[in-house]
Amino acid sequence: MIDIDDKWLAGVLEGKCTFTTTVVKNGSETVTVKMLSTRYDLLERVQEVAGIGKIYHHERKDSDRKQWSWQFSRRQDVKALLERIRPYVLSDVIADIDECLSVIDRYESKRTLPKGVYRAEGKTDKRRPYRVYYKSKYVGSYYSVGKAKAAYEDAAREVA
């Protein structure tokens, strides 16, 4: 059964929404979904149907008209919404959606740790090393996920 709300949401987002990928200072990429409107009631309905996002008020210096935005950037929420509306949008928007989904997939593949890589215990995430073990043998500690993964893969190759 086709959900009429999903079709409506896809149509509104296709015409009025932006899907933005941004590279931040540390080199990671973020994905933001944002819709601007002078109609608060429309954004409320979008938020209700989507089940995610927040609405913000924006002051406009060039006009007396009020303007709001509905937006969110949590990766899991972005991925879930884009996969939900993708079947109902046109091909030019599908390319934008696919680009956003590939950014999220790249991030998730970098964050997935092999079975023998563990984050060291500590009070904060800052400067906590990744401890690498292969078949219960300690390999080393690394401050970068990439280096920890590489060390794990090297240990696996040595044994094989």
C-alpha positions, -999 to 999 in steps of 0.1 A, spaced: 0 0 0 13 35 -9 14 60 19 -3 92 7 16 112 34 50 100 20 40 111 -15 28 145 -2 60 149 18 82 139 -12 64 164 -34 68 193 -10 104 185 -2 112 181 -39 100 216 -46 110 235 -15 138 217 3 175 217 0 197 187 7 232 200 15 265 182 21 292 202 39 328 194 48 336 206 83 370 215 98 380 180 108 374 167 73 342 149 80 311 155 60 276 165 73 243 163 55 216 188 63 179 188 52 164 223 53 132 240 41 125 277 43 90 291 42 69 321 52 41 297 60 46 283 95 16 260 92 32 243 62 64 236 81 44 223 111 27 198 87 60 188 72 75 182 107 44 162 117 45 140 86 83 135 87 83 130 124 117 147 128 133 181 126 129 214 143 114 247 132 134 279 137 123 315 132 145 338 111 146 376 112 146 391 77 162 426 74 149 431 39 112 424 46 85 426 72 74 391 64 82 364 89 103 334 78 109 300 93 130 270 85 125 233 92 158 215 94 178 186 108 211 170 102 213 138 124 226 112 100 202 84 110 172 108 106 185 121 72 190 86 59 156 73 71 138 103 55 157 102 22 151 65 18 114 70 26 108 97 0 132 85 -27 107 63 -46 84 93 -51 108 120 -64 119 129 -99 153 118 -113 171 152 -109 163 151 -71 172 114 -69 208 123 -78 209 148 -49 194 122 -25 218 95 -37 248 119 -31 236 126 5 231 89 11 266 81 -2 281 107 22 262 90 51 273 55 39 310 67 37 307 80 73 291 48 86 318 26 69 345 47 85 329 44 119 323 7 119 351 -9 139 363 -45 133 356 -70 160 390 -67 177 391 -28 179 379 -12 211 377 23 224 397 27 256 378 36 287 378 73 298 357 102 310 356 120 276 360 111 239 390 134 236 423 115 231 409 81 241 429 56 220 415 27 200 430 -6 214 435 -32 187 434 -70 194 436 -98 169 426 -133 182 430 -120 218 466 -108 211 472 -71 218 484 -53 186 486 -17 197 468 16 206 460 42 180 443 76 182 428 74 147 401 50 136 417 45 102 451 35 118 433 12 142 415 -5 113 447 -7 93 466 -23 122 438 -49 127 438 -57 89 477 -60 90 475 -84 119 449 -105 101 471 -106 70 501 -117 90 482 -146 105 467 -157 72 
